Amino acid sequence: MKNRFSRIRAGWFLIGQCLLLSPFAGGYAQSNDEVVAPSGHTLYNISAFASSSTGGLTPFWMTSNRHGIVPLKANNGYLQAQVFHYQPFGSKVSLRAGLDLIAVAPRNKNVILQQLFVDVAYDRLHLSVGSRARDADGYNTSLLDASLSSGDMTLSSNARPIPEINIYMPDFILVPWTNAWLQVRGNFAAGRAFDSDYLKSFVRTKQHYVRNVLWHHKSLYLRIKDTNNGFPFSMTIGIRHTAQWGGVSTNPAAGTQPHSLKDFLRVIAGKSGGSDASLSDRINVLGNHFGSYDFQVGYAHPKASIYAYYQHFFDDASGMEFFNALDGLMGIRLDLHNGDTHLWPDKILIERLNTLNQSGPFHFISFDHNKYPGYGGGGDNYYNNGEYVTGASYFNRSVGSPLLISPEYNADGRLGFRHNRITAWHLGAEGRLTDDFSYRLLCAEAESLGTPYGPLLKKLRMLSAAAAVTYHCRNAWSFSVTVAADRGDLLGNHAGIGISVTKRGRLR
């Protein structure tokens, strides 16, 4: 059960949407992306991957934050074909389109349409329609490093992309009359899940769930930075909001969930449902809501840059008011500008994840709020929801941090997150051995206490590590070898090796 989002936060979100759609003056620097073609060209990307593992499952870091492509079941592989086209129309208008097909085994469906999108840009504002990977050029709303972080708690690259309509800014733009010191970035999106057939094949119990779930997410970031590079420090603050709503329940008594335009406005503002909503959604808020406050400070130097960040996760109003203490993700990332030197890594980060507080152990919703002010307790039960029992997942992979173990790991075929009270340390590093060889290292140690409503009698632990080395040929071929292993009673003991071959090129 979720406490009602306050009207103050609802107003905050609406103000953010107005700012997002305002025609700010200024420009932005286009971010780098390997798969985005240069002006008026089409690029292709063909990949083959195969892995073999012990213990029945693929190691954690070989499957996590991979857009839901690599299966959990051991001994798997896939073939992937991508085509991306970029076409400008004058100085302000451009079009970008992409197609991504994957043949993977073992899988519920062996051929999947991973990405299919069209992106139209006018100056600094973009409109994207379709399913698109979250670490694509300018499409990721997270402040975290997509290749090294343990995973964004609100929206990460762990699950397959959800088809959506997204209005977004690909990078920070200048706010007028601030002497180039204040920049803004944001997005507003609505989408729909297409994992009903998969869920039907996964569920092996009489558990009811909602099919064809609708999604909504938005973000707003403000950054204070001297864009003239005269002052080395910067600070970024942001707020993000994600919601599940609508759909059709497999329980005939529940049936079709509210999905009108008026209901969508309720979801946007974080308000309770109307007379056709369930009792829970009338008492609390329509749908399943979660999000984060994001904070980052940075220091830039010609030889190195350092960033400290904190992502405060909230699952209801108590979390928005910091009644869940410092639950969330903290981290420090060091970017070394090594130039031609290969002695040190290019990037190093360390993160601490904690989700133990959850605004307290119990949630009392049936009490007189006028007589007894306050939220009535905690038990926020991150990523889980009483109505939307699939929780914050798509194709049963967590859309947030993979360290809150995804429901796909539930061997008994039940839905929902069983390990959302987690503490974890995570280390990541990447760099170059030579001009042609690069590497990436990931290591996480985690402990689970279960959930507020399903506590464990003893802690379950996991130590997961992965190391990958990639050889980049001069003719656009690349070859990568990854070794990974898990130890502990949370997921079990597994060890595996994965090999991938990729060819990139330009279609003329």
C-alpha positions as CSV (number, residue, x, y, z in Angstrom):
1,M,0.0,0.0,0.0
2,K,1.3,3.4,-0.9
3,N,0.7,6.7,0.8
4,R,-0.8,9.6,-1.2
5,F,1.7,11.9,-3.0
6,S,1.3,15.3,-1.5
7,R,-0.1,18.2,-3.6
8,I,3.1,20.0,-3.1
9,R,5.0,17.3,-5.1
10,A,2.2,17.2,-7.6
11,G,2.6,20.9,-8.2
12,W,6.4,20.4,-8.4
13,F,5.9,17.9,-11.2
14,L,3.6,20.2,-13.1
15,I,6.0,23.1,-12.8
16,G,8.7,20.8,-14.1
17,Q,6.7,19.9,-17.2
18,C,6.1,23.6,-18.0
19,L,9.8,24.2,-17.7
20,L,10.5,21.2,-19.9
21,L,8.4,22.6,-22.7
22,S,9.6,26.1,-22.5
23,P,11.6,27.4,-25.5
24,F,14.9,28.1,-23.6
25,A,17.6,29.9,-25.6
26,G,21.1,28.4,-25.8
27,G,22.7,25.3,-27.2
28,Y,23.8,21.9,-26.1
29,A,26.8,19.7,-26.8
30,Q,25.9,16.5,-28.6
31,S,26.9,13.5,-26.6
32,N,28.9,10.7,-28.1
33,D,27.3,7.5,-29.3
34,E,28.9,4.6,-31.2
35,V,25.7,3.7,-33.1
36,V,24.5,7.1,-34.2
37,A,25.5,7.8,-37.8
38,P,27.2,11.0,-39.0
39,S,25.2,13.5,-41.1
40,G,23.1,11.8,-43.7
41,H,24.4,8.3,-43.3
42,T,23.3,4.9,-42.0
43,L,25.3,2.7,-39.7
44,Y,24.9,-1.0,-39.0
45,N,26.0,-3.1,-36.1
46,I,26.1,-6.9,-36.2
47,S,26.9,-8.9,-33.1
48,A,27.2,-12.5,-32.0
49,F,27.4,-13.7,-28.4
50,A,27.7,-17.0,-26.7
51,S,28.3,-18.0,-23.1
52,S,28.7,-21.1,-21.0
53,S,28.2,-21.3,-17.3
54,T,28.2,-23.7,-14.3
55,G,25.5,-23.9,-11.7
56,G,22.5,-23.6,-14.0
57,L,22.5,-19.7,-14.2
58,T,24.4,-17.2,-16.1
59,P,26.6,-15.1,-13.7
60,F,24.9,-11.9,-12.4
61,W,27.2,-9.3,-14.1
62,M,27.0,-11.2,-17.4
63,T,23.2,-10.6,-17.5
64,S,22.6,-7.4,-15.6
65,N,22.4,-4.0,-17.2
66,R,22.4,-5.6,-20.6
67,H,19.0,-4.4,-21.7
68,G,17.4,-7.8,-20.8
69,I,19.1,-9.5,-23.7
70,V,21.2,-12.2,-22.1
71,P,19.1,-15.0,-20.6
72,L,19.4,-16.1,-17.0
73,K,19.5,-19.8,-17.9
74,A,23.1,-21.0,-18.4
75,N,24.6,-21.8,-21.8
76,N,23.0,-19.2,-24.1
77,G,23.7,-17.1,-27.1
78,Y,22.3,-14.5,-29.5
79,L,22.7,-12.9,-32.9
80,Q,21.9,-9.2,-33.0
81,A,21.5,-6.9,-36.1
82,Q,21.1,-3.1,-35.7
83,V,20.6,-0.4,-38.3
84,F,20.6,3.3,-37.3
85,H,20.0,6.3,-39.7
86,Y,20.5,10.0,-39.1
87,Q,19.3,12.6,-41.5
88,P,19.4,16.4,-41.0
89,F,16.9,18.8,-42.7
90,G,18.5,22.2,-42.4
91,S,20.3,23.5,-39.3
92,K,17.5,22.8,-36.7
93,V,15.5,19.8,-37.9
94,S,16.7,16.3,-38.0
95,L,15.4,12.7,-38.1
96,R,16.9,9.6,-36.5
97,A,15.6,6.1,-36.8
98,G,16.7,2.7,-35.5
99,L,15.9,-1.0,-35.9
100,D,17.3,-3.7,-33.6
101,L,16.5,-7.4,-34.0
102,I,17.8,-10.2,-31.8
103,A,17.6,-14.0,-32.2
104,V,18.4,-15.4,-28.7
105,A,18.3,-18.9,-27.1
106,P,17.1,-20.2,-24.8
107,R,14.1,-17.8,-24.6
108,N,10.3,-17.7,-24.4
109,K,10.4,-16.2,-27.9
110,N,13.6,-16.7,-29.8
111,V,13.3,-13.6,-32.0
112,I,12.6,-10.3,-30.4
113,L,12.2,-6.8,-31.6
114,Q,14.5,-5.0,-29.2
115,Q,14.4,-1.5,-30.6
116,L,12.3,0.2,-33.2
117,F,12.0,4.0,-33.0
118,V,11.8,7.3,-34.9
119,D,13.2,10.4,-33.3
120,V,12.4,13.9,-34.7
121,A,14.3,16.8,-33.4
122,Y,13.7,20.5,-33.6
123,D,16.6,22.5,-32.3
124,R,17.0,21.4,-28.7
125,L,13.7,19.5,-28.3
126,H,13.3,15.9,-29.4
127,L,10.3,13.6,-29.9
128,S,11.0,9.9,-29.9
129,V,8.4,7.2,-30.7
130,G,9.0,3.5,-30.2
131,S,11.2,1.3,-28.1
132,R,14.7,2.6,-27.6
133,A,17.7,1.6,-25.4
134,R,18.2,3.9,-22.4
135,D,21.9,4.5,-22.9
136,A,21.4,5.7,-26.5
137,D,22.6,9.1,-27.5
138,G,21.0,11.7,-25.2
139,Y,18.2,9.4,-24.3
140,N,19.3,8.4,-20.8
141,T,17.9,10.6,-18.0
142,S,20.2,9.1,-15.4
143,L,23.3,11.0,-14.1
144,L,25.1,7.6,-13.5
145,D,27.7,6.0,-15.7
146,A,25.8,3.4,-17.7
147,S,28.8,1.1,-18.2
148,L,30.2,1.0,-14.7
149,S,27.4,1.8,-12.2
150,S,25.5,-0.9,-10.4
151,G,22.4,0.5,-11.9
152,D,20.1,3.5,-11.7
153,M,17.4,3.0,-9.0
154,T,14.6,4.5,-11.0
155,L,15.3,3.7,-14.7
156,S,18.4,1.7,-15.7
157,S,19.6,-0.3,-18.7
158,N,18.8,-3.6,-16.9
159,A,15.5,-4.4,-18.7
160,R,14.3,-4.4,-22.3
161,P,13.2,-0.9,-23.5
162,I,9.5,-0.2,-23.1
163,P,7.8,1.2,-26.2
164,E,6.9,4.8,-25.5
165,I,6.4,8.4,-26.7
166,N,9.0,10.6,-25.1
167,I,9.6,14.3,-25.3
168,Y,13.1,15.0,-24.1
169,M,16.2,17.2,-24.1
170,P,19.2,15.1,-25.1
171,D,21.5,17.3,-23.0
172,F,21.6,20.3,-20.7
173,I,20.6,23.6,-22.3
174,L,21.3,27.1,-21.1
175,V,18.7,29.0,-19.1
176,P,18.4,32.6,-20.3
177,W,19.5,35.5,-18.1
178,T,21.8,33.4,-15.9
179,N,25.1,34.4,-17.5
180,A,25.5,30.8,-18.8
181,W,25.7,29.5,-15.2
182,L,22.3,27.6,-15.0
183,Q,21.3,24.7,-17.3
184,V,18.2,22.5,-17.5
185,R,17.3,19.1,-18.8
186,G,14.2,17.0,-18.7
187,N,11.8,14.6,-20.3
188,F,8.1,13.5,-20.3
189,A,7.1,10.0,-21.5
190,A,4.2,7.6,-21.8
191,G,4.4,4.0,-22.9
192,R,2.9,0.6,-22.7
193,A,4.2,-2.9,-21.7
194,F,4.1,-5.8,-24.2
195,D,5.1,-8.6,-21.9
196,S,1.7,-10.3,-21.4
197,D,2.6,-13.5,-23.3
198,Y,5.8,-13.8,-21.4
199,L,4.2,-13.4,-18.0
200,K,1.5,-16.0,-18.9
201,S,4.3,-18.5,-19.6
202,F,6.3,-17.5,-16.4
203,V,3.5,-17.6,-13.8
204,R,3.1,-21.2,-12.4
205,T,0.7,-20.2,-9.6
206,K,-2.8,-18.8,-9.3
207,Q,-1.4,-15.4,-8.7
208,H,-3.3,-12.6,-10.5
209,Y,-1.5,-9.7,-12.2
210,V,-2.2,-6.8,-14.6
211,R,-1.5,-7.2,-18.3
212,N,-0.8,-4.5,-20.8
213,V,0.4,-2.1,-18.1
214,L,0.7,1.6,-19.1
215,W,3.9,3.5,-18.0
216,H,4.7,7.1,-17.4
217,H,7.9,8.7,-16.4
218,K,9.3,12.3,-16.3
219,S,12.4,14.1,-15.0
220,L,13.7,17.6,-14.4
221,Y,17.3,18.5,-13.7
222,L,18.9,21.8,-12.9
223,R,22.7,22.2,-13.1
224,I,24.8,25.1,-11.9
225,K,28.0,25.1,-14.0
226,D,30.3,27.7,-15.5
227,T,30.0,26.7,-19.2
228,N,32.9,29.1,-20.0
229,N,35.1,26.7,-17.9
230,G,36.3,29.5,-15.6
231,F,35.1,27.7,-12.4
232,P,35.8,24.0,-11.9
233,F,32.9,23.0,-9.6
234,S,29.4,22.1,-10.7
235,M,26.2,20.9,-8.9
236,T,23.2,19.1,-10.3
237,I,19.9,18.4,-8.6
238,G,16.9,16.6,-10.1
239,I,13.7,14.8,-9.5
240,R,12.3,11.8,-11.4
241,H,8.9,10.2,-11.3
242,T,7.8,6.8,-12.7
243,A,4.4,5.2,-12.6
244,Q,2.5,2.1,-13.7
245,W,-1.2,2.3,-14.3
246,G,-4.1,1.1,-16.5
247,G,-4.0,-2.4,-18.0
248,V,-6.3,-5.4,-17.5
249,S,-6.2,-7.6,-14.4
250,T,-6.3,-11.4,-14.8
251,N,-8.7,-11.3,-11.9
252,P,-12.2,-11.0,-13.4
253,A,-13.4,-9.2,-10.3
254,A,-10.8,-6.4,-10.9
255,G,-11.0,-6.3,-14.7
256,T,-9.9,-3.3,-16.7
257,Q,-8.1,-0.7,-14.6
258,P,-8.9,3.1,-15.0
259,H,-7.2,4.4,-18.2
260,S,-9.0,7.5,-19.3
261,L,-7.3,10.9,-20.1
262,K,-8.6,12.1,-16.7
263,D,-6.9,9.1,-15.1
264,F,-3.7,9.9,-16.9
265,L,-3.8,13.4,-15.5
266,R,-4.2,11.9,-12.0
267,V,-1.2,9.7,-12.6
268,I,0.9,12.7,-13.8
269,A,0.0,14.7,-10.7
270,G,0.3,11.7,-8.3
271,K,-3.4,11.9,-7.2
272,S,-5.8,9.3,-6.0
273,G,-8.1,7.4,-8.3
274,G,-11.8,8.1,-9.1
275,S,-14.9,6.1,-8.2
276,D,-13.9,3.3,-10.7
277,A,-10.5,2.7,-9.1
278,S,-9.8,0.0,-6.5
279,L,-10.1,0.8,-2.8
280,S,-6.3,1.0,-2.5
281,D,-6.0,3.4,-5.4
282,R,-8.8,5.6,-4.0
283,I,-7.2,5.8,-0.6
284,N,-3.6,6.3,-1.9
285,V,-2.7,7.2,-5.4
286,L,-3.8,5.8,-8.7
287,G,-1.3,3.2,-10.0
288,N,2.1,2.2,-8.7
289,H,4.5,5.2,-8.3
290,F,8.2,5.5,-7.5
291,G,11.1,7.9,-8.2
292,S,14.2,9.6,-6.9
293,Y,15.8,12.8,-5.9
294,D,19.2,13.0,-7.7
295,F,22.1,15.0,-6.4
296,Q,25.6,15.4,-7.9
297,V,28.6,17.6,-7.4
298,G,31.6,17.6,-9.7
299,Y,35.1,19.0,-10.0
300,A,36.7,19.3,-13.4
301,H,40.5,19.5,-13.9
302,P,42.5,19.0,-17.1
303,K,44.0,15.8,-15.7
304,A,41.0,14.4,-13.9
305,S,37.4,15.0,-13.0
306,I,35.6,13.7,-9.9
307,Y,31.9,13.3,-9.2
308,A,30.1,12.5,-6.0
309,Y,26.4,11.6,-6.3
310,Y,23.4,10.5,-4.2
311,Q,20.2,9.1,-5.6
312,H,17.5,9.2,-2.9
313,F,14.8,6.6,-3.8
314,F,11.2,7.1,-2.8
315,D,8.2,4.8,-3.2
316,D,5.5,7.0,-1.6
317,A,5.1,10.3,0.2
318,S,7.1,9.2,3.3
319,G,10.1,8.6,1.1
320,M,9.6,11.9,-0.6
321,E,9.8,13.6,2.8
322,F,13.0,11.6,3.7
323,F,11.2,9.5,6.3
324,N,13.1,6.5,4.8
325,A,16.4,8.1,6.0
326,L,19.2,7.8,3.4
327,D,17.8,4.9,1.4
328,G,19.3,5.0,-2.1
329,L,22.5,4.9,-3.9
330,M,25.7,6.9,-3.1
331,G,28.8,6.9,-5.2
332,I,32.0,8.6,-6.2
333,R,33.4,8.4,-9.8
334,L,36.9,9.5,-10.9
335,D,37.5,10.2,-14.6
336,L,41.2,10.3,-15.5
337,H,42.1,12.1,-18.6
338,N,45.0,9.9,-19.5
339,G,45.6,10.9,-23.1
340,D,47.9,8.3,-24.7
341,T,48.9,6.9,-21.3
342,H,47.6,3.4,-20.4
343,L,49.1,3.1,-16.9
344,W,45.9,4.0,-15.0
345,P,42.2,3.3,-15.6
346,D,40.1,5.8,-17.5
347,K,37.3,5.6,-15.0
348,I,36.9,4.3,-11.4
349,L,33.8,4.3,-9.2
350,I,32.7,3.0,-5.9
351,E,29.0,2.9,-4.8
352,R,27.0,2.1,-1.7
353,L,23.5,0.9,-2.0
354,N,21.1,0.8,1.0
355,T,17.4,0.1,1.1
356,L,16.9,-1.2,4.6
357,N,14.9,1.6,6.2
358,Q,11.9,1.8,3.9
359,S,10.3,4.4,6.3
360,G,10.1,1.9,9.1
361,P,8.9,-1.8,9.4
362,F,5.1,-1.4,9.5
363,H,2.5,0.4,7.5
364,F,-0.7,1.5,9.2
365,I,-3.1,2.9,6.6
366,S,-6.5,2.4,8.4
367,F,-6.4,5.2,10.9
368,D,-7.8,8.7,11.4
369,H,-5.3,11.0,9.6
370,N,-7.1,14.1,11.0
371,K,-6.9,12.8,14.6
372,Y,-3.4,11.3,14.2
373,P,-1.3,13.3,11.8
374,G,1.5,11.6,9.9
375,Y,2.0,8.9,7.3
376,G,1.1,6.0,9.5
377,G,4.2,4.0,9.2
378,G,6.5,2.6,6.6
379,G,7.0,-0.9,5.0
380,D,7.4,0.9,1.7
381,N,8.2,-2.4,0.0
382,Y,10.3,-1.0,-2.8
383,Y,9.5,-2.0,-6.4
384,N,6.5,-4.0,-5.2
385,N,2.8,-3.1,-5.3
386,G,-0.4,-4.7,-4.2
387,E,-2.3,-3.9,-7.5
388,Y,0.6,-4.2,-9.9
389,V,2.2,-7.4,-8.6
390,T,4.8,-7.4,-11.4
391,G,6.2,-4.4,-9.7
392,A,8.9,-2.2,-11.2
393,S,9.8,-4.8,-13.9
394,Y,9.5,-5.4,-17.6
395,F,9.7,-9.0,-18.8
396,N,10.4,-9.7,-15.2
397,R,13.7,-7.8,-15.2
398,S,14.0,-4.9,-12.8
399,V,13.7,-1.5,-14.6
400,G,15.8,-0.1,-11.8
401,S,18.8,-1.5,-9.9
402,P,19.5,-5.2,-10.7
403,L,20.8,-5.6,-7.1
404,L,17.2,-5.6,-5.9
405,I,17.0,-9.1,-7.4
406,S,14.7,-9.3,-10.4
407,P,11.5,-11.5,-10.3
408,E,12.9,-13.6,-13.1
409,Y,15.1,-15.3,-10.5
410,N,12.0,-16.6,-8.7
411,A,12.2,-20.3,-9.4
412,D,8.7,-21.1,-8.2
413,G,7.1,-18.9,-10.9
414,R,5.8,-16.2,-8.6
415,L,5.8,-12.5,-9.5
416,G,7.3,-9.7,-7.4
417,F,10.6,-8.7,-5.8
418,R,11.7,-10.9,-2.9
419,H,14.9,-9.1,-2.1
420,N,14.3,-5.4,-1.8
421,R,15.9,-4.8,1.6
422,I,19.5,-4.8,0.4
423,T,22.9,-3.4,1.4
424,A,25.7,-3.6,-1.2
425,W,29.1,-2.2,-2.1
426,H,30.0,-2.0,-5.8
427,L,33.3,-1.3,-7.6
428,G,33.7,-0.5,-11.3
429,A,36.7,0.4,-13.4
430,E,37.5,0.6,-17.1
431,G,40.5,1.6,-19.2
432,R,42.9,0.6,-22.0
433,L,45.7,-1.9,-21.9
434,T,46.9,-0.6,-25.3
435,D,45.4,1.5,-28.1
436,D,43.6,-1.6,-29.3
437,F,42.7,-3.4,-26.1
438,S,40.2,-2.1,-23.5
439,Y,38.9,-3.7,-20.3
440,R,36.1,-3.3,-17.8
441,L,35.9,-4.7,-14.2
442,L,32.8,-5.0,-12.0
443,C,32.5,-6.3,-8.5
444,A,29.6,-6.2,-6.1
445,E,29.0,-7.6,-2.6
446,A,25.4,-7.6,-1.4
447,E,23.3,-8.8,1.5
448,S,19.6,-9.3,1.5
449,L,17.1,-9.2,4.4
450,G,14.2,-10.1,2.2
451,T,11.2,-7.6,2.1
452,P,9.3,-5.8,4.9
453,Y,6.5,-8.3,4.5
454,G,8.7,-11.3,3.8
455,P,11.7,-11.0,6.1
456,L,14.5,-13.6,6.0
457,L,15.5,-15.5,9.1
458,K,19.1,-14.9,8.2
459,K,21.0,-12.7,5.7
460,L,21.6,-14.0,2.3
461,R,24.9,-12.9,0.7
462,M,26.2,-12.6,-2.8
463,L,29.6,-11.7,-4.2
464,S,29.6,-11.2,-8.0
465,A,32.4,-10.1,-10.2
466,A,33.1,-9.8,-13.9
467,A,36.1,-8.9,-16.1
468,A,35.9,-8.2,-19.8
469,V,38.7,-7.5,-22.3
470,T,37.9,-6.2,-25.8
471,Y,40.1,-6.1,-28.9
472,H,39.2,-3.3,-31.3
473,C,40.4,-4.0,-34.8
474,R,41.2,-1.2,-37.2
475,N,38.6,-2.5,-39.7
476,A,35.6,-1.9,-37.3
477,W,35.7,-5.5,-36.0
478,S,35.8,-6.1,-32.2
479,F,36.3,-9.2,-30.2
480,S,35.4,-9.5,-26.5
481,V,35.9,-12.1,-23.8
482,T,34.1,-11.9,-20.4
483,V,34.7,-14.1,-17.4
484,A,32.3,-13.8,-14.4
485,A,31.4,-15.6,-11.2
486,D,28.9,-15.5,-8.3
487,R,29.4,-16.8,-4.8
488,G,27.0,-17.0,-1.9
489,D,23.6,-18.2,-0.9
490,L,21.5,-15.4,-2.4
491,L,21.8,-16.5,-6.0
492,G,24.1,-19.6,-5.7
493,N,27.5,-20.3,-7.1
494,H,28.1,-19.8,-10.8
495,A,31.0,-19.3,-13.1
496,G,31.0,-18.6,-16.8
497,I,32.7,-17.2,-19.8
498,G,31.2,-15.2,-22.6
499,I,32.5,-14.4,-26.1
500,S,31.2,-11.8,-28.5
501,V,32.1,-10.6,-32.0
502,T,30.9,-7.3,-33.4
503,K,31.2,-5.7,-36.8
504,R,30.3,-2.0,-37.2
505,G,30.1,-0.2,-40.5
506,R,28.5,2.3,-42.7
507,L,25.9,1.5,-45.4
508,R,26.4,3.7,-48.5
